[in-house]
Amino acid sequence: MWKIILRRVLLMIPELVLLSIVIFLIAKLMPGDPFTGMITPQTSPAQIEALRVKAGVYDPWYLQYWHWIVRMVHGDLGMSYQFKTPVGSLILSRMGNTIWLHLLTLILSYSLAIPLGLIAGRYENSRLDKGIMIYTFVAYAIPSFVFYLLGVWLFGYKLRWFPTSGSVSVDVTGTLGYVLSRLDHMILPACLMAVLSVTAVVQYLRSEVIDNKNQDYVKTARAKGVPEKTIFTHHIFRNSLLPIAAFLGYSITGLLGGSIFIEQIFNYPGMGLLFMNSILNRDYSVITALVLLYGTMTLIGSLLSDIILSLVDPRVRIE
C-alpha cells in the first residue's frame, strides 16, 4: 500500500508543474500589472517604469516563470504590493481563520447530513424522504450568495443574534472571552455554509442505504428473523457510511480553500477575502500563491480520499 501511495505522490509532481504553468500564464493575461494601482498624481512615469523593469515585467514569460518557481521552492512567495508584506506571512496570518471556520462548517455539515441521509434512505418514498429530497434540491439550486445575504439580514441585522463582520470583537478580554468571541463570529457563517453543503452527502448516503437494503445479506438476515432495528444498525448503517468516508478527503480540501462569498459578505479576514481583494488590486504574487495552494490541496484531497476509503473498507484497494 505504501508503495502505491508513494507512486501517487510522485505522479502529483508533473500535475503540480502543469498547474503552476497554467496559473502563471493566466495571471499574466490579466489586464494591467501590480504597479498600476500605485500610480498617484505625485508618481512619475519614470518611477513606475523603473519598478516594472526591476520586477522583470518585460522579461520573456518562461524566464519570469523560472524565477518565480525558483523563489517559491526556496520559500519566497514574493511580496504583496497591496499589503507591503511577504506573501507567505500574509497567507499564514489568514489561514488560521479559514481553517477554524471550515472545521466548524465540516462538523455541522456531517452532523446534519448523516442523520438526514439515513432517515431518507430508511423511510424511502415516505413524507420524510420527500421532504428531505425537496430540501436538498432547493439547497442545491439556490445561489449561495443570495442565501448568505438573507441569513445576514435576518440573523445579523433583523434579529441581531450574531455579529456580521470580523473574526473577534475588539473589546474582548481574557482567553475565554477571546475563544467565545471567535466562536460567536463563526457560528452564523458556518451554519449558513453547512445548510447548503449537505446536499451531496445526503443524496449519496440515501442512495447507499437504499442499495444496501436490497442486498442479499440483508435479505438473509431478515429470513433468519433478525430484528429490523438490528439489521439497520449493524449492517445497513455501517456499510452505507463507508463510502461517505471518501468525501472526507475532499471536505478537508475546503478547509484551506476558503469560501469567497461567505468571507466577502461577512468581511471575515480569511483566505477567501484575501483572494478577492488581491484580484481587485491586481496583487499577482498573492493570487498565484493562493491559486497554487488551492490546486495543491485539491490534489492532496483526492489522494486522502483514496487512502481513507482503503483504510475503512478492506475490500477496497488503491490500484
Sequence and secondary structure as in RCSB ss.txt:
>XXXX:A:sequence
MWKIILRRVLLMIPELVLLSIVIFLIAKLMPGDPFTGMITPQTSPAQIEALRVKAGVYDPWYLQYWHWIVRMVHG
DLGMSYQFKTPVGSLILSRMGNTIWLHLLTLILSYSLAIPLGLIAGRYENSRLDKGIMIYTFVAYAIPSFVFYLL
GVWLFGYKLRWFPTSGSVSVDVTGTLGYVLSRLDHMILPACLMAVLSVTAVVQYLRSEVIDNKNQDYVKTARAKG
VPEKTIFTHHIFRNSLLPIAAFLGYSITGLLGGSIFIEQIFNYPGMGLLFMNSILNRDYSVITALVLLYGTMTLI
GSLLSDIILSLVDPRVRIE
>XXXX:A:secstr
 HHHHHHHHHHHHHHHHHHHHHHHHHHHHSSS TTGGG  TT  HHHHHHHHHHHTTTS HHHHHHHHHHHHHTT
   EETTTTEEHHHHHHHHHHHHHHHHHHHHHHHHHHHHHHHHHHHHTTTSHHHHHHHHHHHHHHHS HHHHHHH
HIIIIIIIS  S  S SS TT  SHHHHHHHHHHHHHHHHHHHHHHHTHHHHHHHHHHHHHHHTSHHHHHHHHTT
  HHHHIIIIIHHHHHTTHHHHHHHHHHHHHH  HHHHHHTT  SHHHHHHHHHHTT HHHHHHHHHHHHHHHHH
HHHHHHHHHHHH TT    
